[in-house]
Amino acid sequence: MTNAIVRLAGVKKSYPLGELTVHALRGVDMTIQEGEFTVIMGPSGSGKSTLLNLLGCIDVATAGSVEICGEPTAQKTERELARLRRDNIGFIFQAFNLIPVLSVYENIEYALILKGMSEAERRGLIEKIIEQVGLTGHRDHRPNQLSGGQRQRVAIARALVTRPKIVLADEPTANLDSETGKSILQLMRTMNEIYRTTFIFATHDPDVLSFARRAIRIHDGKIDSDNAVASSTSPNARKKKALPTKRAHKPV
């Protein structure tokens, strides 16, 4: 039996814009179970990025309730929200957000340093995740020496190395070509299978659907539909292969 890791009830979010009020979310109810691989889809301005900010404890709702890992966020201080993010949530961004002066190893290590982990503890976790995402030969490279796909692999490793309960991905394939984007999505599906980490995407890319188990469509701040997806890309749909995949030698 899985457990609910995200619960939203009657969630509304409004922003002042000059003399106007923008209603980004208009009463959202949603529950996501531990280990899900969920895509939140919608056009620009639909409210999906606002929703992701609430799930990431970057913002709080104007009305309604948001629970992340069993903790209500409404009355938490900024320090308490930061602690909840640090201990439970990893982020993957479309712009990668790597530190340019740090190597692959050091970019991943930075997330563990923030958690106060010792160097000896960090080393084993970093070496393992670098191997799993297919970047063993690039551990000492800086971001400007990597392809877009390789940078996104570093971002995935950084998000997962702390073993978060939830990984939030905001348009993670937007800056990648189609083939590289599919490779990155398959990697995330495989890591989801390995760690049972809950993945939640915000995207307007319909190709992402083929990798999802669940698709939530949002429009004008409301959920239009919420359906299971019969995906053919799950690692369980075929014989599992050790990472990296056959194409991992390509600079993706």
HUGIWO-V306677 format. One record per backbone hydrogen bond with DSSP energy under -0.5 kcal/mol. NH is the residue of the N-H (numbers start at 1). CO is the residue of the C=O. If there is no record, write none. Layout:
NH:CO  NH:CO
//
This chain:
5:32  6:32  7:67  8:30  9:65  11:28  12:63  13:25  15:22  17:20  20:17  22:15  23:21  24:13  24:22  25:13  26:221  27:11  28:11  30:8  32:6  34:3  36:33  38:199  39:214  40:201  41:39  41:216  42:203  46:43  51:47  52:48  53:49  54:50  55:51  56:52  57:54  58:53  59:53  62:12  63:12  65:9  67:7  68:71  69:5  71:68  72:70  73:66  76:73  81:77  82:78  83:79  84:80  85:81  86:82  87:83  88:84  89:85  90:166  92:168  94:170  96:93  97:95  100:98  102:99  104:141  105:139  107:103  108:104  109:105  110:106  111:107  111:108  112:108  112:109  113:109  114:110  115:111  116:113  117:112  122:118  123:119  124:120  125:121  126:122  127:123  128:124  129:125  130:126  131:127  132:128  133:129  134:131  135:130  138:135  139:136  141:138  143:102  145:142  146:143  151:147  152:148  153:149  154:150  155:151  156:152  157:153  158:154  159:155  160:156  161:157  163:160  164:159  165:88  166:88  167:198  168:90  169:200  170:92  171:169  171:202  174:171  176:173  181:177  182:178  183:179  184:180  185:181  186:182  187:183  188:184  189:185  190:186  191:187  192:188  193:189  194:190  195:191  196:192  198:165  199:36  199:197  200:167  201:38  202:169  203:40  206:204  208:205  209:206  210:207  211:208  212:208  212:209  213:37  214:37  215:227  216:39  217:215  217:225  218:41  219:222  221:46  222:219  224:217  224:222  225:217  227:215  229:213  231:229  233:210  237:234  238:235  248:245  249:246  250:247  252:250
//
